[in-house]
Amino acid sequence: MDTLILSAADLAGDPAVIARAEAVRAAVEAASNEIEETRRLPPTLLDKLHEARLFRLLLPRTSEGIETDPVTFFHVIETIARGDASTAWCLSQAGGCAMSAAYLDLPVARSIFGDDPRAVLAWGPGPRVKAVECDGGYKVTGVWAFASGGRHATWLGAHCPIFQADGSPRLDANGRQQERTMLVRTGDVQWTDIWNTVGLRGTASDQFALTDFFVRADHSITREFELECREAGPLYRMGAGTCYQVGFAGVACGIARGALDCFLDVARNKVPRGMKSPIRDNAVVQSNLAQAEVNLRAARAFLLQSMAGIWKDLSAGNTITVEQRITIRMAATNAIHKAKDAVDFAYNAAGATAIFENHPLERRFRDIHTVTQQLQGRLSHFETVGAWMMGAEADLTFV
């Protein structure tokens, strides 16, 4: 990967696809107050997102998807996040989930995704769940939460450990219990509204439940992309995990970009109480702004350059390596936290202006701190990367 020569186009992504996001960004921003108040993406905005096919970015072409590259995916998610973080989060989540079509039999993938231009898949974790083998499929029971975008999704994924009919765990060749994700229609679950949160309120990442619900075997997948992947394209030789990391880093960078742009408007005009000059004339603020800008740009560039190089390698026919996955994990986590630092600077430097409900900086402050609390923002990822670099034992579950 280090020997690859990257061009500006490698880092810029597909301009036609990115233009779709730019075309709807104003509508996303205009809907942000409604999204915050209702904790949902409004139907009129969903119409625009579907018309732009932004829920189909990572869906295979064989299922009527765009099947774009992860660099373009980052740019699209970042663009939308400048308008509203919850919308961008939902698109990023749906993008990774749509990669499931690559692991389904083609007729099933087409029936779920290809035949419905508004198909959206969402999912979330569930610690006390199970799928019991039965004739033709599985009986599924459990409760799953953090299903971002589930309220506007058409399908949901219920990830389960597999049990045999006699109740014993179904083990793989290495003696570990097998796990699969069951795909069910949204109308077949029982919802519980749990999403009263500090930020990312519009993702409606609620809880859903199933009780002894039958799922056909061909409506289940393994998230181990090497085992069942049907699609041959480079996007599906890297797995959804890497795309999630890139996408959610895009959410963070978009929030930060919006926060710094907003701060510039505040700083040019606001004269703090007891002061004689606007914020922009404060030397400390000037220095901290420059450093926040540099750190954000550097983190963003590191992620894009790393992903572009890996994409070139995948496009040449290779499968992503552990070293490459480590690089993206490191770069994505770093980008999330450098974005958080930039937002913190903007919020603090703006003073009391930023504390009022529905002020753009107040919302972005809440949203970015919700991003860092989510799995992709865990600081423990750096521990994983450092352990791997030194040859110590490293848990690669989230790499």
Secondary structure, DSSP 4 states (H G I P E B T S, - for coil): -TT----HHHHH--HHHHHHHHHHHHHHHHTHHHHHHHTS--HHHHHHHHHTTGGGTTS-GGGT-----HHHHHHHHHHHHHH-HHHHHHHHHHHHHHGGGGGS-HHHHIIIIIT-TT--EEEE--SS-EEEEETTEEEEEEEEEEETTGGG-SEEEEEEEEE-TTS-B-B-TTSPBPEEEEEEEGGGSEEE-----SS-GGG--EEEEEEEEEEEGGGEE-S-HHHH----SGGGGS-HHHHHHHHHHHHHHHHHHHHHHHHHHHHHH---TT-SS-GGG-HHHHHHHHHHHHHHHHHHHHHHHHHHHHHHHHHTT----HHHHHHHHHHHHHHHHHHHHHHHHHHHHTGGGGGSTT-HHHHHHHHHHHHTTSGGG-THHHHHHHHHHTT-----TT-
